Amino acid sequence: MMNHGYQKLTHFSELEPKFMNFMGMGSTVSLALLVFAEFFCSIFLVLGLFTRLAAIPLIIATCVMIFKAHNGDVLGDAQTATLFLTGYLVLLFVGPGKVSVDGMIGK
């Protein structure tokens, strides 16, 4: 399985038929939401733009990774996803900081 949002975006048609049907939404919608979170929301985080809003889809996607794909093995197989989840939660609650685009807009 491909690990990164850009790879999932460029190989969307190949991944779509075999992707997980999460909560009955269909594999196409599930993959599209994951690509949105992993690719587009990550770009927003890097830019520091809409940081708290961009963190929410990433938190949801990471929770699905931890609890559905890795069977809740927080300190084992899903260790990296758990670290990312911690970072996303910090960004959600603390915010992006003064040096971000969000921080500069607020001045």
C-alpha positions as CSV (number, residue, x, y, z in Angstrom):
1,M,0.0,0.0,0.0
2,M,1.2,3.5,-0.8
3,N,2.0,5.6,2.2
4,H,1.7,9.2,1.0
5,G,-1.1,11.5,-0.1
6,Y,0.6,12.5,-3.4
7,Q,1.1,8.9,-4.4
8,K,-2.6,8.1,-3.6
9,L,-3.6,11.1,-5.7
10,T,-1.6,10.1,-8.7
11,H,-2.6,6.5,-8.5
12,F,-6.2,7.1,-7.5
13,S,-7.8,4.9,-10.2
14,E,-5.5,2.0,-9.4
15,L,-6.2,2.2,-5.6
16,E,-9.9,2.9,-5.7
17,P,-11.2,-0.7,-6.5
18,K,-9.2,-2.3,-3.6
19,F,-9.5,0.5,-1.1
20,M,-11.3,0.1,2.3
21,N,-15.1,0.9,2.3
22,F,-15.2,2.8,5.5
23,M,-18.6,3.2,7.2
24,G,-20.4,2.2,4.0
25,M,-19.4,5.4,2.1
26,G,-17.8,3.4,-0.7
27,S,-14.2,3.0,-1.6
28,T,-14.2,6.0,-4.0
29,V,-15.5,8.4,-1.4
30,S,-13.2,7.0,1.4
31,L,-10.1,7.3,-0.8
32,A,-11.1,10.8,-1.9
33,L,-11.5,11.9,1.7
34,L,-8.2,10.4,2.6
35,V,-6.4,12.1,-0.4
36,F,-8.0,15.4,0.7
37,A,-6.7,15.0,4.2
38,E,-3.3,13.6,3.5
39,F,-2.4,15.8,0.5
40,F,-4.4,19.1,0.6
41,C,-4.8,19.5,4.4
42,S,-1.1,18.7,4.9
43,I,-0.2,21.5,2.4
44,F,-2.3,23.8,4.5
45,L,-0.5,22.7,7.6
46,V,2.9,23.3,6.0
47,L,1.9,26.8,4.9
48,G,0.3,27.5,8.3
49,L,-3.0,28.4,6.6
50,F,-6.3,27.4,8.1
51,T,-4.2,25.3,10.5
52,R,-6.9,24.3,13.0
53,L,-9.4,23.5,10.3
54,A,-6.9,21.5,8.3
55,A,-5.9,19.5,11.4
56,I,-9.5,18.1,11.8
57,P,-9.5,15.8,8.7
58,L,-6.0,14.7,9.5
59,I,-7.0,13.7,13.0
60,I,-10.0,11.7,11.6
61,A,-7.9,10.0,9.0
62,T,-5.2,9.2,11.5
63,C,-7.7,7.8,14.0
64,V,-9.1,5.5,11.2
65,M,-5.5,4.4,10.5
66,I,-4.8,3.6,14.1
67,F,-8.1,1.9,15.1
68,K,-9.3,0.4,11.8
69,A,-6.1,-0.4,9.8
70,H,-3.8,-1.2,12.7
71,N,-6.5,-2.6,15.1
72,G,-5.7,0.0,17.8
73,D,-2.1,-1.2,18.3
74,V,-1.1,2.3,19.5
75,L,2.4,1.5,20.7
76,G,3.1,-1.2,18.2
77,D,2.2,-1.3,14.6
78,A,0.5,2.1,14.7
79,Q,3.3,3.9,16.6
80,T,4.1,6.4,13.8
81,A,0.4,7.2,13.3
82,T,0.0,7.8,17.0
83,L,2.9,10.3,16.9
84,F,1.3,12.1,14.0
85,L,-2.1,12.1,15.8
86,T,-0.4,13.7,18.9
87,G,1.1,16.4,16.7
88,Y,-2.2,17.1,14.9
89,L,-4.0,17.3,18.3
90,V,-1.4,19.8,19.5
91,L,-1.9,21.9,16.4
92,L,-5.7,21.8,16.9
93,F,-5.6,23.0,20.5
94,V,-2.6,25.3,20.5
95,G,-2.8,26.7,17.0
96,P,-0.2,27.5,14.4
97,G,1.8,30.2,16.1
98,K,2.8,33.7,15.2
99,V,5.1,32.9,12.3
100,S,2.4,31.2,10.3
101,V,0.2,32.7,7.7
102,D,-2.7,32.4,10.1
103,G,-0.7,34.3,12.7
104,M,0.2,37.0,10.3
105,I,-3.4,37.4,9.2
106,G,-4.5,37.9,12.8
107,K,-2.2,40.9,13.2
